[in-house]
């Protein structure tokens, strides 16, 4: 029995690259492009609508860059596997992408040779990191680099971040730290602003990536 084609969505802000991917895969009956998006918001809509096997995702997208899309996709808990296909990627971005759920990283200058092979490997549940990127990824995982400045957090704010990572509600945090619930909400607003995150999920992801949740557990009074 013939296997159904691998269904993919391409998210890239460069129409020329999207056309190139379509031309590259046009003769491959085992892979079908079911949609393409020019920005992050459109990419999320297409993934929710089509539930593709693979999302080819550029980092440099408008209205939600690639890393933001990865974070929001993780919250949706869809079976789609994501491959970052980008012109350049540094160690911090690569580590962040893998932590947030990317199953592959492929540089655009290698796409014409390796894209189909990469897609097939990822669909099997494996990871794809091009040979030119493996060393950077291993180095980044062994020696994490903080991608953002988090030194502005106070000790109290760090305690609140640790509690959020553990899944505590505002009411629980207030009880643990001997604070009013409104005070906890005020602290969270300042934390969101300092770390440039939009909600508790992004805060938890950021905290784990940047090791803000490490240390002594929050103790109740």
Rosetta constraint file for C-alpha pairs under 8 A:
AtomPair CA 4 CA 30 HARMONIC 7.28 0.50
AtomPair CA 5 CA 29 HARMONIC 6.77 0.50
AtomPair CA 5 CA 30 HARMONIC 4.43 0.50
AtomPair CA 5 CA 31 HARMONIC 4.93 0.50
AtomPair CA 5 CA 32 HARMONIC 5.96 0.50
AtomPair CA 6 CA 30 HARMONIC 6.03 0.50
AtomPair CA 6 CA 31 HARMONIC 4.58 0.50
AtomPair CA 6 CA 32 HARMONIC 5.91 0.50
AtomPair CA 6 CA 52 HARMONIC 7.88 0.50
AtomPair CA 6 CA 53 HARMONIC 6.15 0.50
AtomPair CA 6 CA 54 HARMONIC 7.66 0.50
AtomPair CA 6 CA 120 HARMONIC 7.96 0.50
AtomPair CA 6 CA 123 HARMONIC 7.89 0.50
AtomPair CA 7 CA 31 HARMONIC 6.07 0.50
AtomPair CA 7 CA 32 HARMONIC 4.89 0.50
AtomPair CA 7 CA 33 HARMONIC 5.86 0.50
AtomPair CA 7 CA 34 HARMONIC 6.21 0.50
AtomPair CA 7 CA 52 HARMONIC 5.02 0.50
AtomPair CA 7 CA 53 HARMONIC 5.25 0.50
AtomPair CA 7 CA 54 HARMONIC 6.55 0.50
AtomPair CA 8 CA 31 HARMONIC 7.39 0.50
AtomPair CA 8 CA 32 HARMONIC 6.20 0.50
AtomPair CA 8 CA 33 HARMONIC 4.89 0.50
AtomPair CA 8 CA 34 HARMONIC 5.91 0.50
AtomPair CA 8 CA 35 HARMONIC 7.29 0.50
AtomPair CA 8 CA 52 HARMONIC 5.19 0.50
AtomPair CA 8 CA 53 HARMONIC 5.86 0.50
AtomPair CA 8 CA 54 HARMONIC 4.75 0.50
AtomPair CA 8 CA 55 HARMONIC 5.62 0.50
AtomPair CA 8 CA 56 HARMONIC 7.20 0.50
AtomPair CA 9 CA 33 HARMONIC 5.84 0.50
AtomPair CA 9 CA 34 HARMONIC 5.79 0.50
AtomPair CA 9 CA 35 HARMONIC 4.95 0.50
AtomPair CA 9 CA 36 HARMONIC 5.46 0.50
AtomPair CA 9 CA 37 HARMONIC 7.63 0.50
AtomPair CA 9 CA 43 HARMONIC 7.78 0.50
AtomPair CA 9 CA 46 HARMONIC 7.36 0.50
AtomPair CA 9 CA 47 HARMONIC 7.12 0.50
AtomPair CA 9 CA 52 HARMONIC 6.45 0.50
AtomPair CA 9 CA 54 HARMONIC 6.57 0.50
AtomPair CA 9 CA 55 HARMONIC 4.91 0.50
AtomPair CA 9 CA 56 HARMONIC 6.19 0.50
AtomPair CA 10 CA 18 HARMONIC 6.95 0.50
AtomPair CA 10 CA 33 HARMONIC 7.40 0.50
AtomPair CA 10 CA 35 HARMONIC 6.51 0.50
AtomPair CA 10 CA 36 HARMONIC 4.55 0.50
AtomPair CA 10 CA 37 HARMONIC 6.23 0.50
AtomPair CA 10 CA 43 HARMONIC 7.87 0.50
AtomPair CA 10 CA 55 HARMONIC 6.02 0.50
AtomPair CA 10 CA 56 HARMONIC 4.79 0.50
AtomPair CA 10 CA 57 HARMONIC 6.40 0.50
AtomPair CA 11 CA 36 HARMONIC 5.58 0.50
AtomPair CA 11 CA 37 HARMONIC 4.54 0.50
AtomPair CA 11 CA 38 HARMONIC 5.86 0.50
AtomPair CA 11 CA 39 HARMONIC 6.71 0.50
AtomPair CA 11 CA 40 HARMONIC 7.41 0.50
AtomPair CA 11 CA 43 HARMONIC 5.75 0.50
AtomPair CA 11 CA 55 HARMONIC 7.26 0.50
AtomPair CA 11 CA 56 HARMONIC 5.94 0.50
AtomPair CA 11 CA 57 HARMONIC 4.93 0.50
AtomPair CA 11 CA 58 HARMONIC 6.19 0.50
AtomPair CA 12 CA 17 HARMONIC 7.40 0.50
AtomPair CA 12 CA 18 HARMONIC 6.65 0.50
AtomPair CA 12 CA 36 HARMONIC 7.58 0.50
AtomPair CA 12 CA 37 HARMONIC 6.27 0.50
AtomPair CA 12 CA 38 HARMONIC 5.22 0.50
AtomPair CA 12 CA 39 HARMONIC 6.78 0.50
AtomPair CA 12 CA 57 HARMONIC 6.48 0.50
AtomPair CA 12 CA 58 HARMONIC 5.33 0.50
AtomPair CA 12 CA 60 HARMONIC 7.75 0.50
AtomPair CA 12 CA 61 HARMONIC 6.62 0.50
AtomPair CA 13 CA 37 HARMONIC 7.43 0.50
AtomPair CA 13 CA 38 HARMONIC 4.37 0.50
AtomPair CA 13 CA 39 HARMONIC 6.11 0.50
AtomPair CA 13 CA 58 HARMONIC 7.81 0.50
AtomPair CA 13 CA 60 HARMONIC 7.46 0.50
AtomPair CA 13 CA 61 HARMONIC 5.89 0.50
AtomPair CA 13 CA 62 HARMONIC 7.46 0.50
AtomPair CA 14 CA 18 HARMONIC 6.58 0.50
AtomPair CA 14 CA 38 HARMONIC 7.31 0.50
AtomPair CA 15 CA 19 HARMONIC 6.15 0.50
AtomPair CA 15 CA 38 HARMONIC 7.79 0.50
AtomPair CA 16 CA 20 HARMONIC 6.14 0.50
AtomPair CA 17 CA 21 HARMONIC 6.25 0.50
AtomPair CA 18 CA 22 HARMONIC 6.27 0.50
AtomPair CA 18 CA 36 HARMONIC 7.41 0.50
AtomPair CA 19 CA 23 HARMONIC 6.13 0.50
AtomPair CA 20 CA 24 HARMONIC 6.00 0.50
AtomPair CA 21 CA 25 HARMONIC 6.19 0.50
AtomPair CA 21 CA 112 HARMONIC 7.98 0.50
AtomPair CA 22 CA 26 HARMONIC 5.76 0.50
AtomPair CA 22 CA 33 HARMONIC 7.32 0.50
AtomPair CA 23 CA 27 HARMONIC 7.87 0.50
AtomPair CA 24 CA 112 HARMONIC 6.87 0.50
AtomPair CA 25 CA 31 HARMONIC 6.90 0.50
AtomPair CA 25 CA 32 HARMONIC 7.78 0.50
AtomPair CA 25 CA 116 HARMONIC 7.57 0.50
AtomPair CA 31 CA 116 HARMONIC 7.99 0.50
AtomPair CA 34 CA 50 HARMONIC 7.34 0.50
AtomPair CA 34 CA 52 HARMONIC 7.57 0.50
AtomPair CA 35 CA 46 HARMONIC 6.83 0.50
AtomPair CA 36 CA 43 HARMONIC 7.38 0.50
AtomPair CA 36 CA 46 HARMONIC 7.80 0.50
AtomPair CA 37 CA 42 HARMONIC 5.42 0.50
AtomPair CA 37 CA 43 HARMONIC 5.09 0.50
AtomPair CA 37 CA 46 HARMONIC 7.50 0.50
AtomPair CA 38 CA 42 HARMONIC 6.83 0.50
AtomPair CA 38 CA 43 HARMONIC 7.38 0.50
AtomPair CA 38 CA 61 HARMONIC 7.24 0.50
AtomPair CA 38 CA 62 HARMONIC 7.73 0.50
AtomPair CA 39 CA 43 HARMONIC 6.23 0.50
AtomPair CA 39 CA 61 HARMONIC 5.13 0.50
AtomPair CA 39 CA 62 HARMONIC 4.95 0.50
AtomPair CA 39 CA 63 HARMONIC 5.76 0.50
AtomPair CA 39 CA 64 HARMONIC 6.93 0.50
AtomPair CA 39 CA 65 HARMONIC 7.69 0.50
AtomPair CA 40 CA 44 HARMONIC 6.34 0.50
AtomPair CA 40 CA 61 HARMONIC 5.93 0.50
AtomPair CA 40 CA 62 HARMONIC 6.21 0.50
AtomPair CA 40 CA 63 HARMONIC 5.32 0.50
AtomPair CA 40 CA 64 HARMONIC 4.52 0.50
AtomPair CA 40 CA 65 HARMONIC 5.91 0.50
AtomPair CA 40 CA 66 HARMONIC 6.86 0.50
AtomPair CA 40 CA 68 HARMONIC 8.00 0.50
AtomPair CA 40 CA 69 HARMONIC 6.07 0.50
AtomPair CA 41 CA 45 HARMONIC 6.40 0.50
AtomPair CA 41 CA 63 HARMONIC 5.99 0.50
AtomPair CA 41 CA 64 HARMONIC 6.35 0.50
AtomPair CA 41 CA 69 HARMONIC 7.93 0.50
AtomPair CA 42 CA 46 HARMONIC 6.18 0.50
AtomPair CA 43 CA 47 HARMONIC 6.20 0.50
AtomPair CA 43 CA 69 HARMONIC 7.93 0.50
AtomPair CA 44 CA 48 HARMONIC 6.17 0.50
AtomPair CA 44 CA 69 HARMONIC 7.00 0.50
AtomPair CA 44 CA 73 HARMONIC 7.29 0.50
AtomPair CA 45 CA 49 HARMONIC 6.11 0.50
AtomPair CA 46 CA 50 HARMONIC 5.86 0.50
AtomPair CA 46 CA 51 HARMONIC 7.73 0.50
AtomPair CA 47 CA 51 HARMONIC 5.10 0.50
AtomPair CA 47 CA 52 HARMONIC 6.23 0.50
AtomPair CA 47 CA 55 HARMONIC 7.55 0.50
AtomPair CA 47 CA 80 HARMONIC 7.66 0.50
AtomPair CA 51 CA 78 HARMONIC 7.31 0.50
AtomPair CA 51 CA 79 HARMONIC 7.48 0.50
AtomPair CA 51 CA 80 HARMONIC 6.40 0.50
AtomPair CA 52 CA 80 HARMONIC 5.75 0.50
AtomPair CA 53 CA 79 HARMONIC 7.11 0.50
AtomPair CA 53 CA 80 HARMONIC 4.84 0.50
AtomPair CA 53 CA 81 HARMONIC 6.16 0.50
AtomPair CA 53 CA 123 HARMONIC 6.77 0.50
AtomPair CA 54 CA 80 HARMONIC 5.33 0.50
AtomPair CA 54 CA 81 HARMONIC 4.77 0.50
AtomPair CA 54 CA 82 HARMONIC 5.58 0.50
AtomPair CA 54 CA 83 HARMONIC 7.16 0.50
AtomPair CA 54 CA 119 HARMONIC 7.11 0.50
AtomPair CA 54 CA 122 HARMONIC 7.91 0.50
AtomPair CA 54 CA 123 HARMONIC 7.15 0.50
AtomPair CA 55 CA 80 HARMONIC 6.71 0.50
AtomPair CA 55 CA 81 HARMONIC 6.20 0.50
AtomPair CA 55 CA 82 HARMONIC 4.69 0.50
AtomPair CA 55 CA 83 HARMONIC 6.15 0.50
AtomPair CA 56 CA 82 HARMONIC 6.08 0.50
AtomPair CA 56 CA 83 HARMONIC 5.02 0.50
AtomPair CA 56 CA 84 HARMONIC 6.00 0.50
AtomPair CA 56 CA 85 HARMONIC 6.09 0.50
AtomPair CA 57 CA 66 HARMONIC 6.28 0.50
AtomPair CA 57 CA 82 HARMONIC 6.81 0.50
AtomPair CA 57 CA 83 HARMONIC 6.04 0.50
AtomPair CA 57 CA 84 HARMONIC 4.83 0.50
AtomPair CA 57 CA 85 HARMONIC 5.65 0.50
AtomPair CA 57 CA 86 HARMONIC 7.62 0.50
AtomPair CA 58 CA 65 HARMONIC 7.92 0.50
AtomPair CA 58 CA 66 HARMONIC 5.81 0.50
AtomPair CA 58 CA 84 HARMONIC 5.73 0.50
AtomPair CA 58 CA 85 HARMONIC 5.16 0.50
AtomPair CA 58 CA 86 HARMONIC 5.01 0.50
AtomPair CA 59 CA 65 HARMONIC 5.65 0.50
AtomPair CA 59 CA 66 HARMONIC 4.03 0.50
AtomPair CA 59 CA 67 HARMONIC 6.52 0.50
AtomPair CA 59 CA 84 HARMONIC 6.96 0.50
AtomPair CA 59 CA 85 HARMONIC 7.58 0.50
AtomPair CA 59 CA 86 HARMONIC 6.12 0.50
AtomPair CA 60 CA 65 HARMONIC 5.67 0.50
AtomPair CA 60 CA 66 HARMONIC 6.43 0.50
AtomPair CA 60 CA 86 HARMONIC 7.70 0.50
AtomPair CA 61 CA 65 HARMONIC 4.53 0.50
AtomPair CA 61 CA 66 HARMONIC 6.25 0.50
AtomPair CA 64 CA 68 HARMONIC 5.60 0.50
AtomPair CA 64 CA 69 HARMONIC 6.18 0.50
AtomPair CA 65 CA 69 HARMONIC 6.28 0.50
AtomPair CA 66 CA 70 HARMONIC 6.28 0.50
AtomPair CA 66 CA 84 HARMONIC 7.85 0.50
AtomPair CA 67 CA 71 HARMONIC 6.46 0.50
AtomPair CA 67 CA 93 HARMONIC 7.96 0.50
AtomPair CA 67 CA 96 HARMONIC 7.51 0.50
AtomPair CA 67 CA 97 HARMONIC 6.21 0.50
AtomPair CA 67 CA 100 HARMONIC 7.65 0.50
AtomPair CA 68 CA 72 HARMONIC 6.39 0.50
AtomPair CA 69 CA 73 HARMONIC 6.00 0.50
AtomPair CA 70 CA 74 HARMONIC 6.20 0.50
AtomPair CA 70 CA 82 HARMONIC 7.97 0.50
AtomPair CA 70 CA 97 HARMONIC 7.27 0.50
AtomPair CA 70 CA 100 HARMONIC 5.93 0.50
AtomPair CA 70 CA 101 HARMONIC 6.59 0.50
AtomPair CA 70 CA 102 HARMONIC 7.19 0.50
AtomPair CA 71 CA 75 HARMONIC 6.70 0.50
AtomPair CA 71 CA 100 HARMONIC 5.93 0.50
AtomPair CA 71 CA 101 HARMONIC 7.93 0.50
AtomPair CA 71 CA 202 HARMONIC 7.08 0.50
AtomPair CA 71 CA 205 HARMONIC 7.94 0.50
AtomPair CA 72 CA 76 HARMONIC 6.62 0.50
AtomPair CA 73 CA 77 HARMONIC 6.65 0.50
AtomPair CA 73 CA 78 HARMONIC 7.09 0.50
AtomPair CA 74 CA 78 HARMONIC 7.44 0.50
AtomPair CA 74 CA 100 HARMONIC 7.11 0.50
AtomPair CA 74 CA 101 HARMONIC 6.82 0.50
AtomPair CA 75 CA 201 HARMONIC 7.96 0.50
AtomPair CA 81 CA 102 HARMONIC 6.98 0.50
AtomPair CA 81 CA 103 HARMONIC 6.16 0.50
AtomPair CA 81 CA 122 HARMONIC 7.03 0.50
AtomPair CA 81 CA 123 HARMONIC 7.16 0.50
AtomPair CA 82 CA 101 HARMONIC 7.39 0.50
AtomPair CA 82 CA 102 HARMONIC 5.02 0.50
AtomPair CA 82 CA 103 HARMONIC 5.56 0.50
AtomPair CA 82 CA 104 HARMONIC 6.70 0.50
AtomPair CA 83 CA 102 HARMONIC 5.86 0.50
AtomPair CA 83 CA 103 HARMONIC 5.67 0.50
AtomPair CA 83 CA 104 HARMONIC 4.36 0.50
AtomPair CA 83 CA 105 HARMONIC 5.61 0.50
AtomPair CA 83 CA 106 HARMONIC 7.17 0.50
AtomPair CA 83 CA 119 HARMONIC 7.82 0.50
AtomPair CA 83 CA 122 HARMONIC 7.95 0.50
AtomPair CA 84 CA 97 HARMONIC 7.87 0.50
AtomPair CA 84 CA 102 HARMONIC 6.85 0.50
AtomPair CA 84 CA 104 HARMONIC 6.02 0.50
AtomPair CA 84 CA 105 HARMONIC 4.68 0.50
AtomPair CA 84 CA 106 HARMONIC 6.10 0.50
AtomPair CA 85 CA 105 HARMONIC 6.09 0.50
AtomPair CA 85 CA 106 HARMONIC 4.86 0.50
AtomPair CA 85 CA 107 HARMONIC 5.59 0.50
AtomPair CA 85 CA 108 HARMONIC 5.91 0.50
AtomPair CA 85 CA 111 HARMONIC 7.85 0.50
AtomPair CA 86 CA 105 HARMONIC 7.93 0.50
AtomPair CA 86 CA 106 HARMONIC 6.67 0.50
AtomPair CA 86 CA 107 HARMONIC 5.17 0.50
AtomPair CA 86 CA 108 HARMONIC 5.38 0.50
AtomPair CA 87 CA 107 HARMONIC 5.51 0.50
AtomPair CA 87 CA 108 HARMONIC 5.11 0.50
AtomPair CA 87 CA 109 HARMONIC 7.06 0.50
AtomPair CA 88 CA 107 HARMONIC 6.66 0.50
AtomPair CA 89 CA 93 HARMONIC 6.08 0.50
AtomPair CA 89 CA 94 HARMONIC 6.33 0.50
AtomPair CA 90 CA 94 HARMONIC 6.11 0.50
AtomPair CA 90 CA 136 HARMONIC 7.94 0.50
AtomPair CA 91 CA 95 HARMONIC 6.12 0.50
AtomPair CA 91 CA 136 HARMONIC 5.73 0.50
AtomPair CA 91 CA 137 HARMONIC 6.24 0.50
AtomPair CA 91 CA 139 HARMONIC 7.96 0.50
AtomPair CA 91 CA 140 HARMONIC 5.68 0.50
AtomPair CA 91 CA 145 HARMONIC 7.99 0.50
AtomPair CA 92 CA 96 HARMONIC 6.07 0.50
AtomPair CA 92 CA 140 HARMONIC 6.86 0.50
AtomPair CA 92 CA 144 HARMONIC 7.80 0.50
AtomPair CA 92 CA 145 HARMONIC 6.19 0.50
AtomPair CA 92 CA 146 HARMONIC 7.35 0.50
AtomPair CA 92 CA 147 HARMONIC 5.84 0.50
AtomPair CA 93 CA 97 HARMONIC 5.96 0.50
AtomPair CA 93 CA 147 HARMONIC 7.89 0.50
AtomPair CA 94 CA 98 HARMONIC 6.32 0.50
AtomPair CA 94 CA 105 HARMONIC 7.70 0.50
AtomPair CA 94 CA 137 HARMONIC 6.40 0.50
AtomPair CA 95 CA 99 HARMONIC 6.15 0.50
AtomPair CA 95 CA 137 HARMONIC 6.26 0.50
AtomPair CA 95 CA 140 HARMONIC 6.16 0.50
AtomPair CA 95 CA 141 HARMONIC 6.52 0.50
AtomPair CA 96 CA 100 HARMONIC 6.05 0.50
AtomPair CA 96 CA 209 HARMONIC 7.05 0.50
AtomPair CA 97 CA 101 HARMONIC 6.42 0.50
AtomPair CA 97 CA 102 HARMONIC 5.45 0.50
AtomPair CA 98 CA 102 HARMONIC 4.74 0.50
AtomPair CA 98 CA 103 HARMONIC 6.75 0.50
AtomPair CA 98 CA 104 HARMONIC 7.81 0.50
AtomPair CA 99 CA 209 HARMONIC 7.34 0.50
AtomPair CA 100 CA 205 HARMONIC 7.70 0.50
AtomPair CA 103 CA 122 HARMONIC 6.36 0.50
AtomPair CA 103 CA 126 HARMONIC 7.31 0.50
AtomPair CA 103 CA 127 HARMONIC 5.02 0.50
AtomPair CA 103 CA 128 HARMONIC 6.47 0.50
AtomPair CA 104 CA 118 HARMONIC 7.56 0.50
AtomPair CA 104 CA 122 HARMONIC 6.95 0.50
AtomPair CA 104 CA 127 HARMONIC 5.49 0.50
AtomPair CA 104 CA 128 HARMONIC 4.33 0.50
AtomPair CA 104 CA 129 HARMONIC 5.57 0.50
AtomPair CA 105 CA 128 HARMONIC 6.25 0.50
AtomPair CA 105 CA 129 HARMONIC 5.17 0.50
AtomPair CA 105 CA 130 HARMONIC 6.70 0.50
AtomPair CA 105 CA 133 HARMONIC 7.97 0.50
AtomPair CA 106 CA 110 HARMONIC 6.95 0.50
AtomPair CA 106 CA 111 HARMONIC 6.84 0.50
AtomPair CA 106 CA 115 HARMONIC 7.70 0.50
AtomPair CA 106 CA 118 HARMONIC 7.96 0.50
AtomPair CA 106 CA 128 HARMONIC 7.72 0.50
AtomPair CA 106 CA 129 HARMONIC 6.69 0.50
AtomPair CA 106 CA 130 HARMONIC 6.01 0.50
AtomPair CA 107 CA 111 HARMONIC 6.56 0.50
AtomPair CA 107 CA 130 HARMONIC 7.76 0.50
AtomPair CA 108 CA 112 HARMONIC 7.91 0.50
AtomPair CA 110 CA 114 HARMONIC 6.05 0.50
AtomPair CA 110 CA 115 HARMONIC 7.56 0.50
AtomPair CA 111 CA 115 HARMONIC 4.73 0.50
AtomPair CA 114 CA 118 HARMONIC 5.95 0.50
AtomPair CA 115 CA 119 HARMONIC 6.20 0.50
AtomPair CA 116 CA 120 HARMONIC 6.30 0.50
AtomPair CA 117 CA 121 HARMONIC 6.23 0.50
AtomPair CA 118 CA 122 HARMONIC 6.23 0.50
AtomPair CA 118 CA 128 HARMONIC 6.15 0.50
AtomPair CA 119 CA 123 HARMONIC 6.21 0.50
AtomPair CA 120 CA 124 HARMONIC 6.52 0.50
AtomPair CA 121 CA 125 HARMONIC 6.97 0.50
AtomPair CA 121 CA 126 HARMONIC 5.68 0.50
AtomPair CA 121 CA 127 HARMONIC 6.98 0.50
AtomPair CA 121 CA 128 HARMONIC 6.96 0.50
AtomPair CA 122 CA 126 HARMONIC 4.94 0.50
AtomPair CA 122 CA 127 HARMONIC 5.63 0.50
AtomPair CA 122 CA 128 HARMONIC 6.55 0.50
AtomPair CA 129 CA 133 HARMONIC 6.23 0.50
AtomPair CA 129 CA 134 HARMONIC 5.90 0.50
AtomPair CA 130 CA 134 HARMONIC 6.30 0.50
AtomPair CA 131 CA 135 HARMONIC 7.74 0.50
AtomPair CA 133 CA 137 HARMONIC 6.29 0.50
AtomPair CA 134 CA 138 HARMONIC 6.18 0.50
AtomPair CA 135 CA 139 HARMONIC 6.08 0.50
AtomPair CA 136 CA 140 HARMONIC 6.02 0.50
AtomPair CA 137 CA 141 HARMONIC 6.13 0.50
AtomPair CA 138 CA 142 HARMONIC 6.13 0.50
AtomPair CA 139 CA 143 HARMONIC 5.85 0.50
AtomPair CA 139 CA 144 HARMONIC 7.96 0.50
AtomPair CA 140 CA 144 HARMONIC 5.14 0.50
AtomPair CA 140 CA 145 HARMONIC 6.74 0.50
AtomPair CA 144 CA 210 HARMONIC 7.94 0.50
AtomPair CA 145 CA 210 HARMONIC 7.88 0.50
AtomPair CA 146 CA 210 HARMONIC 5.71 0.50
AtomPair CA 147 CA 210 HARMONIC 7.75 0.50
AtomPair CA 148 CA 195 HARMONIC 7.72 0.50
AtomPair CA 149 CA 195 HARMONIC 7.73 0.50
AtomPair CA 150 CA 194 HARMONIC 7.47 0.50
AtomPair CA 150 CA 195 HARMONIC 6.49 0.50
AtomPair CA 152 CA 194 HARMONIC 6.96 0.50
AtomPair CA 153 CA 157 HARMONIC 5.71 0.50
AtomPair CA 153 CA 158 HARMONIC 6.23 0.50
AtomPair CA 153 CA 191 HARMONIC 7.25 0.50
AtomPair CA 153 CA 194 HARMONIC 7.59 0.50
AtomPair CA 154 CA 158 HARMONIC 6.21 0.50
AtomPair CA 155 CA 159 HARMONIC 6.31 0.50
AtomPair CA 156 CA 160 HARMONIC 6.41 0.50
AtomPair CA 157 CA 161 HARMONIC 6.24 0.50
AtomPair CA 157 CA 187 HARMONIC 6.62 0.50
AtomPair CA 157 CA 188 HARMONIC 7.80 0.50
AtomPair CA 157 CA 191 HARMONIC 6.86 0.50
AtomPair CA 158 CA 162 HARMONIC 6.23 0.50
AtomPair CA 158 CA 212 HARMONIC 6.96 0.50
AtomPair CA 158 CA 213 HARMONIC 7.67 0.50
AtomPair CA 159 CA 163 HARMONIC 6.35 0.50
AtomPair CA 159 CA 218 HARMONIC 6.27 0.50
AtomPair CA 160 CA 164 HARMONIC 6.24 0.50
AtomPair CA 160 CA 173 HARMONIC 6.83 0.50
AtomPair CA 160 CA 184 HARMONIC 7.82 0.50
AtomPair CA 160 CA 188 HARMONIC 7.76 0.50
AtomPair CA 161 CA 165 HARMONIC 6.30 0.50
AtomPair CA 161 CA 203 HARMONIC 7.55 0.50
AtomPair CA 161 CA 204 HARMONIC 7.45 0.50
AtomPair CA 161 CA 207 HARMONIC 7.16 0.50
AtomPair CA 161 CA 212 HARMONIC 7.31 0.50
AtomPair CA 161 CA 213 HARMONIC 6.67 0.50
AtomPair CA 162 CA 166 HARMONIC 6.47 0.50
AtomPair CA 162 CA 207 HARMONIC 7.96 0.50
AtomPair CA 162 CA 212 HARMONIC 7.11 0.50
AtomPair CA 162 CA 213 HARMONIC 4.62 0.50
AtomPair CA 162 CA 214 HARMONIC 7.44 0.50
AtomPair CA 162 CA 217 HARMONIC 7.35 0.50
AtomPair CA 162 CA 218 HARMONIC 7.19 0.50
AtomPair CA 163 CA 167 HARMONIC 6.51 0.50
AtomPair CA 163 CA 168 HARMONIC 5.46 0.50
AtomPair CA 163 CA 173 HARMONIC 6.50 0.50
AtomPair CA 163 CA 218 HARMONIC 6.64 0.50
AtomPair CA 164 CA 168 HARMONIC 5.30 0.50
AtomPair CA 164 CA 169 HARMONIC 7.19 0.50
AtomPair CA 164 CA 200 HARMONIC 7.06 0.50
AtomPair CA 164 CA 203 HARMONIC 7.99 0.50
AtomPair CA 164 CA 204 HARMONIC 6.62 0.50
AtomPair CA 165 CA 203 HARMONIC 7.99 0.50
AtomPair CA 165 CA 204 HARMONIC 5.02 0.50
AtomPair CA 165 CA 207 HARMONIC 7.43 0.50
AtomPair CA 165 CA 208 HARMONIC 7.84 0.50
AtomPair CA 165 CA 213 HARMONIC 6.75 0.50
AtomPair CA 168 CA 172 HARMONIC 5.64 0.50
AtomPair CA 168 CA 173 HARMONIC 6.16 0.50
AtomPair CA 169 CA 173 HARMONIC 6.16 0.50
AtomPair CA 170 CA 174 HARMONIC 6.09 0.50
AtomPair CA 170 CA 181 HARMONIC 6.13 0.50
AtomPair CA 170 CA 184 HARMONIC 6.34 0.50
AtomPair CA 170 CA 185 HARMONIC 7.03 0.50
AtomPair CA 171 CA 175 HARMONIC 6.34 0.50
AtomPair CA 171 CA 181 HARMONIC 5.79 0.50
AtomPair CA 172 CA 176 HARMONIC 6.13 0.50
AtomPair CA 173 CA 177 HARMONIC 6.05 0.50
AtomPair CA 173 CA 179 HARMONIC 7.83 0.50
AtomPair CA 173 CA 181 HARMONIC 7.87 0.50
AtomPair CA 173 CA 184 HARMONIC 7.21 0.50
AtomPair CA 174 CA 178 HARMONIC 5.64 0.50
AtomPair CA 174 CA 179 HARMONIC 4.60 0.50
AtomPair CA 174 CA 180 HARMONIC 5.54 0.50
AtomPair CA 174 CA 181 HARMONIC 5.25 0.50
AtomPair CA 174 CA 183 HARMONIC 7.95 0.50
AtomPair CA 174 CA 184 HARMONIC 6.26 0.50
AtomPair CA 175 CA 179 HARMONIC 6.54 0.50
AtomPair CA 175 CA 180 HARMONIC 7.94 0.50
AtomPair CA 175 CA 220 HARMONIC 6.81 0.50
AtomPair CA 175 CA 221 HARMONIC 7.59 0.50
AtomPair CA 176 CA 218 HARMONIC 6.96 0.50
AtomPair CA 176 CA 219 HARMONIC 6.04 0.50
AtomPair CA 176 CA 220 HARMONIC 3.92 0.50
AtomPair CA 176 CA 221 HARMONIC 6.15 0.50
AtomPair CA 177 CA 218 HARMONIC 7.64 0.50
AtomPair CA 177 CA 219 HARMONIC 7.29 0.50
AtomPair CA 177 CA 220 HARMONIC 6.10 0.50
AtomPair CA 177 CA 221 HARMONIC 6.89 0.50
AtomPair CA 178 CA 220 HARMONIC 7.61 0.50
AtomPair CA 178 CA 221 HARMONIC 6.60 0.50
AtomPair CA 179 CA 183 HARMONIC 6.41 0.50
AtomPair CA 179 CA 184 HARMONIC 6.86 0.50
AtomPair CA 180 CA 184 HARMONIC 6.53 0.50
AtomPair CA 181 CA 185 HARMONIC 6.44 0.50
AtomPair CA 182 CA 186 HARMONIC 6.22 0.50
AtomPair CA 183 CA 187 HARMONIC 6.22 0.50
AtomPair CA 184 CA 188 HARMONIC 6.19 0.50
AtomPair CA 185 CA 189 HARMONIC 6.33 0.50
AtomPair CA 186 CA 190 HARMONIC 6.53 0.50
AtomPair CA 187 CA 191 HARMONIC 6.17 0.50
AtomPair CA 188 CA 192 HARMONIC 6.04 0.50
AtomPair CA 189 CA 193 HARMONIC 6.32 0.50
AtomPair CA 190 CA 194 HARMONIC 6.13 0.50
AtomPair CA 191 CA 195 HARMONIC 6.08 0.50
AtomPair CA 192 CA 196 HARMONIC 5.58 0.50
AtomPair CA 192 CA 197 HARMONIC 5.01 0.50
AtomPair CA 192 CA 198 HARMONIC 6.20 0.50
AtomPair CA 192 CA 199 HARMONIC 7.05 0.50
AtomPair CA 192 CA 203 HARMONIC 7.14 0.50
AtomPair CA 193 CA 197 HARMONIC 6.78 0.50
AtomPair CA 195 CA 203 HARMONIC 7.76 0.50
AtomPair CA 197 CA 202 HARMONIC 5.67 0.50
AtomPair CA 197 CA 203 HARMONIC 5.93 0.50
AtomPair CA 198 CA 202 HARMONIC 6.45 0.50
AtomPair CA 198 CA 203 HARMONIC 7.60 0.50
AtomPair CA 199 CA 203 HARMONIC 6.22 0.50
AtomPair CA 200 CA 204 HARMONIC 6.07 0.50
AtomPair CA 201 CA 205 HARMONIC 6.29 0.50
AtomPair CA 202 CA 206 HARMONIC 6.01 0.50
AtomPair CA 203 CA 207 HARMONIC 5.99 0.50
AtomPair CA 204 CA 208 HARMONIC 6.23 0.50
AtomPair CA 205 CA 209 HARMONIC 6.18 0.50
AtomPair CA 206 CA 210 HARMONIC 6.06 0.50
AtomPair CA 207 CA 211 HARMONIC 5.70 0.50
AtomPair CA 207 CA 212 HARMONIC 4.66 0.50
AtomPair CA 207 CA 213 HARMONIC 5.74 0.50
AtomPair CA 208 CA 212 HARMONIC 6.30 0.50
AtomPair CA 208 CA 213 HARMONIC 6.10 0.50
